[in-house]
Amino acid sequence: MASVEKRVRNGRTTYEARWRDDQGRQRKKSFGKKGDADRHAATVEADKARGTYVEPSKITVAQYARGWAQTRPHRPTTARRTEMMIRLHIEGTRLGGRRLADVRPSEVQAWATDRSKVLAPTTVRQAVGLLRSVYGSAVLDRLVAESPVVRIQLPRHERERVVPLSVEQVAALAGAMPVRYRAMVLTQAGLGLRIGELLALRVQDVDFLRRIVRIEWQFTQGSKGERSEPKTPRSRRSVPLPRVVADVLAAHLAAYPAGDDGTIFNTGKGAPLGHVYYGHNLMGRAVNESGLPKGTTSHDLRHHYASVLLAAGESVVAVAERLGHEDASLVLSTHGHLMPDSDDRTRIAVDTAWDALGDSCAPDVPHDAQAGR
């Protein structure tokens, strides 16, 4: 049970509340008034009985966030991104130096508003999501009674509609690349690969006879040629090999042999290509030279792939599987407006429903446009 003891030191009287935490460790806190010490002792015992006891701690938000990140089973790329987010947007702010248990919801809102001035809306949401996860763990660790990351107002964000590259634009982009790397553009556009999946593609992953490509590995940014598993379990997949891609790969391999480990796309010195070299340097120059819209990236080749499949009547579920998405919702939210002939299908559906009613049962409406005025 908690107790209160009177202490007199240097002529000053204080009242010390003592108790044992849920781990049996001795704790204490001093107060200037006995009533305050009694109330604190009673509150501690009540919290312990309810199972809501919170361990007093001086740990800061940034300190706990770093410890939290180190215990997560993050993939290397996610770990690097999380470390950067904590370093720049938590540790580097006033919030990061606050004691974990002292932060109020209004302070989190002020932090989120401040971050929105320097970050894109999607990145702000990622930062808030990170902080929410950190505090969720702190609640489980009983370092805080409840999370202050609640009802946070974020900047309105309207996602721009994807305008996929046409076949002609993809061909122009490939034509603007150095000859050695033209096959990369056509392969990515014809298989819908992520940039890391494209860079890690090996000869043994391509079954020319069965016309199937197995996506087994990827190069993450900064991996220096070390393969890792794809982004998610669904990212490990088989993709049909179109004839146009098979022909391009065969011609490329005949001109530029694969690396010792089977890597298809290499530099002139035989080294694997990196994300920045292909996705920024080579792609950036090709985009400018081909006159494609500013901001076009290698990821737009995945959008092109999805648009081609949807235009051909492929199901959303099948497109999601080809792209390696966990479910079809992302395809719908990103490419739903690209579904073929959706306007015509809407008109036909409504007209067909009303045609079944018959002319004799249809309501009488004036045909003269002036009659409705």
Secondary structure, DSSP 8 states (H G I E B T S, - for coil): --EEEEEEETTEEEEEEEEE-TTS-EEEEEESSHHHHHHHHHHHHHHHHHT--------BHHHHHHHHHHHS---HHHHHHHHHHHHHHTTTSTGGGSBGGG--HHHHHHHHHHHTTTS-HHHHHHHHHHHHHHHHHHHHTTSSSS-S--S---------------HHHHHHHHHHS-GGGHHHHHHHHHHT--HHHHHT-BGGGEETTTTEEEE--EE-TT-TT-EE--SSGGGSEEEE--HHHHHHHHHHHHHS---TT-BS-B-TTS-B--HHIIIIIIHHHHHHHHT--TT--THHHHHHHHHHHHHTT--HHHHHHHHT-SSTHHHHHHHGGGSTTHHHHHHHHHHHHHHTT-GGGS-----SGGGG-
